[in-house]
Amino acid sequence: MLNNKVVQHLVSETGLSINKLAKSIGVDHSTIIRLCNGESKDMKLSTAFKLADALGVDINEFRKEEENEI
């Protein structure tokens, strides 16, 4: 599951506008907005890799820690 608060924090840390970030990874700006505000709980794997690269983080940063992980 996606940790939206982490995504929001990482996006704000870049200093890029949502429009510039979205354009740089080839997605609509509304996709980034939905990821940041919690409307979207998941994203395509290809989007996750592009976003992680643009933010300079490992893709696993986006994962929400599950309380009952096996």
N, CA and C atoms as an extended XYZ file, in Angstrom:
210
Properties=species:S:1:pos:R:3:atomname:S:1:resname:S:1:resid:I:1 pbc="F F F"
N         0.833       -1.175        0.000 N   MET     1
C         0.000        0.000        0.000 CA  MET     1
C         0.884        1.247        0.000 C   MET     1
N         0.397        2.302       -0.584 N   LEU     2
C         1.137        3.542       -0.773 CA  LEU     2
C         1.064        4.431        0.463 C   LEU     2
N         2.216        4.954        0.873 N   ASN     3
C         2.268        5.893        1.989 CA  ASN     3
C         2.206        7.307        1.406 C   ASN     3
N         0.996        7.852        1.335 N   ASN     4
C         0.781        9.139        0.692 CA  ASN     4
C         1.512       10.286        1.382 C   ASN     4
N         1.633       10.210        2.702 N   LYS     5
C         2.323       11.284        3.431 CA  LYS     5
C         3.789       11.342        3.054 C   LYS     5
N         4.401       10.182        2.862 N   VAL     6
C         5.800       10.133        2.439 CA  VAL     6
C         5.936       10.704        1.034 C   VAL     6
N         5.036       10.328        0.142 N   VAL     7
C         5.076       10.849       -1.225 CA  VAL     7
C         4.936       12.370       -1.195 C   VAL     7
N         3.979       12.872       -0.430 N   GLN     8
C         3.765       14.318       -0.332 CA  GLN     8
C         5.017       15.023        0.185 C   GLN     8
N         5.632       14.456        1.211 N   HIS     9
C         6.841       15.043        1.785 CA  HIS     9
C         7.984       15.060        0.763 C   HIS     9
N         8.190       13.938        0.090 N   LEU    10
C         9.274       13.846       -0.883 CA  LEU    10
C         9.066       14.807       -2.051 C   LEU    10
N         7.827       14.931       -2.499 N   VAL    11
C         7.529       15.854       -3.591 CA  VAL    11
C         7.811       17.288       -3.157 C   VAL    11
N         7.403       17.637       -1.957 N   SER    12
C         7.638       19.013       -1.487 CA  SER    12
C         9.127       19.295       -1.292 C   SER    12
N         9.895       18.260       -0.941 N   GLU    13
C        11.342       18.414       -0.739 CA  GLU    13
C        12.089       18.743       -2.030 C   GLU    13
N        11.536       18.360       -3.175 N   THR    14
C        12.231       18.595       -4.443 CA  THR    14
C        12.291       20.074       -4.799 C   THR    14
N        11.306       20.824       -4.342 N   GLY    15
C        11.231       22.223       -4.726 CA  GLY    15
C        10.646       22.430       -6.113 C   GLY    15
N        10.305       21.341       -6.777 N   LEU    16
C         9.683       21.422       -8.101 CA  LEU    16
C         8.183       21.622       -7.956 C   LEU    16
N         7.596       22.292       -8.914 N   SER    17
C         6.140       22.377       -8.924 CA  SER    17
C         5.600       21.005       -9.319 C   SER    17
N         4.368       20.763       -8.948 N   ILE    18
C         3.740       19.489       -9.316 CA  ILE    18
C         3.681       19.360      -10.831 C   ILE    18
N         3.408       20.450      -11.511 N   ASN    19
C         3.353       20.412      -12.982 CA  ASN    19
C         4.697       20.020      -13.592 C   ASN    19
N         5.782       20.615      -13.096 N   LYS    20
C         7.113       20.288      -13.632 CA  LYS    20
C         7.503       18.851      -13.321 C   LYS    20
N         7.204       18.410      -12.107 N   LEU    21
C         7.512       17.029      -11.727 CA  LEU    21
C         6.734       16.056      -12.603 C   LEU    21
N         5.444       16.313      -12.751 N   ALA    22
C         4.599       15.431      -13.566 CA  ALA    22
C         5.097       15.382      -15.003 C   ALA    22
N         5.425       16.539      -15.538 N   LYS    23
C         5.911       16.590      -16.919 CA  LYS    23
C         7.225       15.832      -17.067 C   LYS    23
N         8.094       15.938      -16.064 N   SER    24
C         9.398       15.277      -16.150 CA  SER    24
C         9.297       13.755      -16.139 C   SER    24
N         8.227       13.218      -15.545 N   ILE    25
C         8.080       11.758      -15.515 CA  ILE    25
C         7.005       11.255      -16.470 C   ILE    25
N         6.369       12.185      -17.179 N   GLY    26
C         5.417       11.787      -18.217 CA  GLY    26
C         4.053       11.374      -17.718 C   GLY    26
N         3.586       12.005      -16.638 N   VAL    27
C         2.229       11.729      -16.157 CA  VAL    27
C         1.476       13.052      -16.045 C   VAL    27
N         0.171       12.958      -15.954 N   ASP    28
C        -0.645       14.142      -15.775 CA  ASP    28
C        -0.451       14.691      -14.363 C   ASP    28
N        -0.504       15.997      -14.206 N   HIS    29
C        -0.300       16.587      -12.880 CA  HIS    29
C        -1.331       16.101      -11.865 C   HIS    29
N        -2.527       15.751      -12.347 N   SER    30
C        -3.563       15.261      -11.428 CA  SER    30
C        -3.155       13.936      -10.784 C   SER    30
N        -2.322       13.165      -11.462 N   THR    31
C        -1.821       11.913      -10.885 CA  THR    31
C        -0.985       12.199       -9.645 C   THR    31
N        -0.092       13.166       -9.733 N   ILE    32
C         0.756       13.528       -8.597 CA  ILE    32
C        -0.097       14.095       -7.466 C   ILE    32
N        -1.063       14.928       -7.814 N   ILE    33
C        -1.951       15.508       -6.796 CA  ILE    33
C        -2.696       14.417       -6.056 C   ILE    33
N        -3.254       13.448       -6.788 N   ARG    34
C        -3.995       12.345       -6.147 CA  ARG    34
C        -3.087       11.495       -5.271 C   ARG    34
N        -1.840       11.293       -5.680 N   LEU    35
C        -0.890       10.523       -4.881 CA  LEU    35
C        -0.548       11.253       -3.584 C   LEU    35
N        -0.427       12.558       -3.675 N   CYS    36
C        -0.046       13.356       -2.499 CA  CYS    36
C        -1.186       13.547       -1.511 C   CYS    36
N        -2.404       13.699       -2.007 N   ASN    37
C        -3.502       14.001       -1.091 CA  ASN    37
C        -4.261       12.774       -0.599 C   ASN    37
N        -3.836       11.596       -1.010 N   GLY    38
C        -4.436       10.370       -0.491 CA  GLY    38
C        -5.610        9.834       -1.279 C   GLY    38
N        -5.988       10.509       -2.371 N   GLU    39
C        -7.086       10.003       -3.194 CA  GLU    39
C        -6.709        8.712       -3.898 C   GLU    39
N        -5.424        8.555       -4.169 N   SER    40
C        -4.935        7.355       -4.834 CA  SER    40
C        -4.120        6.535       -3.837 C   SER    40
N        -4.493        5.296       -3.660 N   LYS    41
C        -3.798        4.420       -2.708 CA  LYS    41
C        -2.719        3.576       -3.379 C   LYS    41
N        -2.746        3.534       -4.707 N   ASP    42
C        -1.791        2.740       -5.474 CA  ASP    42
C        -1.367        3.522       -6.712 C   ASP    42
N        -0.257        3.112       -7.300 N   MET    43
C         0.159        3.685       -8.580 CA  MET    43
C         0.766        2.582       -9.430 C   MET    43
N         0.800        2.817      -10.725 N   LYS    44
C         1.419        1.853      -11.626 CA  LYS    44
C         2.883        1.706      -11.255 C   LYS    44
N         3.399        0.521      -11.434 N   LEU    45
C         4.797        0.265      -11.126 CA  LEU    45
C         5.715        1.166      -11.958 C   LEU    45
N         5.368        1.349      -13.215 N   SER    46
C         6.190        2.202      -14.076 CA  SER    46
C         6.205        3.639      -13.562 C   SER    46
N         5.076        4.113      -13.071 N   THR    47
C         5.008        5.462      -12.493 CA  THR    47
C         5.821        5.535      -11.214 C   THR    47
N         5.741        4.502      -10.405 N   ALA    48
C         6.489        4.469       -9.144 CA  ALA    48
C         7.992        4.551       -9.407 C   ALA    48
N         8.481        3.808      -10.398 N   PHE    49
C         9.911        3.855      -10.715 CA  PHE    49
C        10.323        5.229      -11.230 C   PHE    49
N         9.511        5.806      -12.102 N   LYS    50
C         9.826        7.136      -12.634 CA  LYS    50
C         9.822        8.180      -11.522 C   LYS    50
N         8.827        8.112      -10.644 N   LEU    51
C         8.724        9.074       -9.552 CA  LEU    51
C         9.890        8.912       -8.581 C   LEU    51
N        10.230        7.678       -8.262 N   ALA    52
C        11.367        7.426       -7.363 CA  ALA    52
C        12.652        7.979       -7.967 C   ALA    52
N        12.863        7.762       -9.253 N   ASP    53
C        14.056        8.291       -9.916 CA  ASP    53
C        14.072        9.819       -9.872 C   ASP    53
N        12.932       10.438      -10.158 N   ALA    54
C        12.850       11.898      -10.165 CA  ALA    54
C        13.078       12.486       -8.781 C   ALA    54
N        12.654       11.751       -7.751 N   LEU    55
C        12.802       12.231       -6.377 CA  LEU    55
C        14.129       11.810       -5.752 C   LEU    55
N        14.852       10.932       -6.441 N   GLY    56
C        16.147       10.481       -5.938 CA  GLY    56
C        16.055        9.553       -4.744 C   GLY    56
N        15.010        8.720       -4.735 N   VAL    57
C        14.816        7.784       -3.625 CA  VAL    57
C        14.608        6.376       -4.162 C   VAL    57
N        14.708        5.411       -3.282 N   ASP    58
C        14.403        4.028       -3.613 CA  ASP    58
C        12.882        3.876       -3.674 C   ASP    58
N        12.416        3.056       -4.578 N   ILE    59
C        10.982        2.849       -4.758 CA  ILE    59
C        10.296        2.378       -3.461 C   ILE    59
N        11.031        1.696       -2.611 N   ASN    60
C        10.446        1.201       -1.364 CA  ASN    60
C        10.087        2.313       -0.381 C   ASN    60
N        10.573        3.521       -0.620 N   GLU    61
C        10.203        4.657        0.231 CA  GLU    61
C         8.706        4.921        0.188 C   GLU    61
N         8.053        4.528       -0.902 N   PHE    62
C         6.631        4.793       -1.075 CA  PHE    62
C         5.742        3.790       -0.340 C   PHE    62
N         6.321        2.721        0.132 N   ARG    63
C         5.516        1.661        0.757 CA  ARG    63
C         5.080        2.054        2.155 C   ARG    63
N         3.840        1.732        2.440 N   LYS    64
C         3.312        1.958        3.777 CA  LYS    64
C         3.654        0.736        4.618 C   LYS    64
N         4.184        0.984        5.794 N   GLU    65
C         4.514       -0.128        6.685 CA  GLU    65
C         3.226       -0.797        7.147 C   GLU    65
N         3.146       -2.066        6.949 N   GLU    66
C         1.981       -2.834        7.374 CA  GLU    66
C         2.223       -3.334        8.796 C   GLU    66
N         1.196       -3.213        9.626 N   GLU    67
C         1.330       -3.651       11.002 CA  GLU    67
C         1.513       -5.159       11.120 C   GLU    67
N         0.873       -5.887       10.237 N   ASN    68
C         0.889       -7.346       10.335 CA  ASN    68
C         1.637       -7.982        9.170 C   ASN    68
N         2.801       -7.453        8.852 N   GLU    69
C         3.582       -8.038        7.753 CA  GLU    69
C         4.044       -9.435        8.138 C   GLU    69
N         4.047      -10.289        7.160 N   ILE    70
C         4.483      -11.674        7.401 CA  ILE    70
C         5.910      -11.805        6.961 C   ILE    70
